[in-house]
Amino acid sequence: MDTTSIWLLVTEDDACVSDANFFESIERFPSKIPNGNNATIVQLGCMVFAKLTIKKLVVSFLNFLKFRNFKTSGIYTNDFSYGSHCYLINRDMAKLLLEMDEAGYLGLDAHLMGFLNHELGRICCNIYRKLIPASMQWRSDSNLDTTQEYFGRKRKKVGVTEFVASVANSSGPYYDFS
């Protein structure tokens, strides 16, 4: 284990790669992130509920116009989405997360969603989410029991409806880190 690195990749046991190119060059990726010295988290995988509505289609179209000149695979937004199963954090973020719940009463997802979607979290931390996830959650081979409605995938790639839903759920500014 490299104890000199300032970045840590965190994954759940059932995360699977959906963007092999990203993970092949992951060592170079942190240098592209502005303000990497502050508490920083980059959500690489999240749950994407692909059920589309008219509202999601309209919002997705309007959001898509904002990044039409970017390479789609390199787009990030400063949202933090539900179901984080793969993310990159720096040492400052790790220290912050360890201080949040020393007793261990809440799961990390609950802390991340509550804190990073709150104004205080946005002030204290740099938050980025990969618009097209580099990782998906397979869930079929997980060792953990679940009571959630999301029970697995038939494929490891992001589909068109998942892409549209992910764009619709992004409310922050966009960044191109390609």
ABEGO torsion letter per residue (X at the ends): XBAABABBBBBBAABBBABAAAAAAAAAAAAABBGAABBBBBBABBBBBABBBAAAAAAAAAAAAAAAABBAAABBBABBBBGBABBBBBAAAAAAAAAABAAGABBAAAAAAAAAABAAAAAABBBBBBABBABBBAGAABABBBABABAEBABABBBAAAAAAAAAABABBBBBAX
